[in-house]
């Protein structure tokens, strides 16, 4: 019986011991549209709810909730800042509307941020 053979590793391509393999399912790759983010935190985690708010509808839906450690939340902020700088260098300054919206408490205590 023939056994499938494994392709030989390319000797010219060193294997990065720190590389991680990331799998992205087709469903997740499609993404979700969100136009509101609510952020809350406790002493051990940050919770970011990505919400789709549609005009004329009385209810907004949370489309995704991401829970991060404080360290990873800080890394996310740094990565977003770096990418926003790159985007603005290529496309011009991102214009923002005045933020006069309400705060939405989430029961974690402390101030609630909104993006």
C-alpha positions in Angstrom: 0.0 0.0 0.0 1.4 3.4 -0.9 1.9 5.8 1.9 1.6 9.6 1.2 5.0 11.2 1.3 5.6 14.3 3.3 7.2 17.2 1.4 10.8 17.7 2.4 11.6 20.9 4.2 13.3 23.5 2.0 16.9 23.8 3.4 17.1 27.3 2.1 14.1 28.4 4.2 15.1 28.4 7.9 12.2 27.5 10.2 11.3 30.3 12.6 10.9 28.8 16.1 8.7 31.7 17.1 6.4 31.5 14.1 2.8 30.5 14.9 0.3 29.0 12.5 -3.0 30.8 12.4 -6.1 29.2 11.1 -8.9 31.5 9.8 -12.2 29.8 9.0 -14.3 31.1 6.1 -17.0 32.2 8.5 -14.7 34.3 10.6 -12.9 35.6 7.5 -16.1 37.2 6.3 -16.0 39.5 9.4 -18.8 41.4 11.1 -19.6 45.1 10.6 -19.7 47.2 13.8 -20.1 50.9 14.2 -19.9 51.2 18.0 -17.6 49.7 20.5 -18.2 49.7 24.3 -15.3 49.0 26.5 -15.4 48.0 30.2 -12.8 46.6 32.5 -12.2 44.8 35.8 -9.0 44.5 37.7 -8.0 41.4 35.5 -9.6 41.9 32.1 -10.9 44.3 29.5 -14.1 43.5 27.7 -14.8 45.1 24.2 -18.3 44.7 22.8 -18.5 45.4 19.1 -22.0 46.6 18.3 -24.0 47.2 15.1 -26.3 50.2 15.6 -28.7 50.8 12.7 -30.7 54.0 12.2 -34.4 53.6 12.9 -34.1 50.4 14.8 -34.8 50.5 18.6 -32.3 47.8 19.4 -28.6 47.5 18.7 -26.9 44.1 18.6 -23.6 43.0 20.0 -21.9 41.3 17.1 -18.8 40.2 18.9 -17.3 40.3 22.4 -13.6 40.2 22.9 -12.1 39.7 26.4 -8.4 40.7 26.9 -5.9 40.8 29.6 -4.7 44.3 30.5 -1.3 43.6 28.9 -2.9 42.5 25.6 -5.3 45.5 25.7 -2.3 47.8 25.9 -0.6 45.9 23.0 -3.9 46.2 21.0 -3.9 50.0 21.5 -0.3 50.2 20.4 -1.0 48.1 17.3 -4.1 50.2 16.4 -2.1 53.4 16.8 0.7 52.2 14.6 -1.8 51.1 11.9 -3.8 54.3 12.1 -0.5 56.3 11.5 0.3 54.1 8.5 -3.2 54.5 7.1 -3.1 58.3 7.5 0.3 58.5 5.9 -1.1 56.7 2.9 -4.7 58.2 2.8 -4.7 61.4 4.8 -6.0 62.3 8.2 -9.1 60.5 9.4 -11.8 63.0 10.2 -13.8 62.5 13.4 -17.2 63.8 14.4 -17.7 65.4 17.8 -18.3 62.7 20.4 -21.4 63.9 22.3 -22.9 60.4 22.9 -23.9 58.9 26.2 -21.8 56.5 28.3 -23.1 53.0 28.6 -22.2 51.4 31.9 -21.5 47.7 31.8 -21.4 46.9 35.6 -17.6 46.5 35.9 -17.1 49.7 37.8 -14.9 52.6 37.0 -15.1 54.8 33.9 -16.5 53.3 30.7 -14.7 54.1 27.5 -16.4 54.4 24.1 -14.9 54.2 20.7 
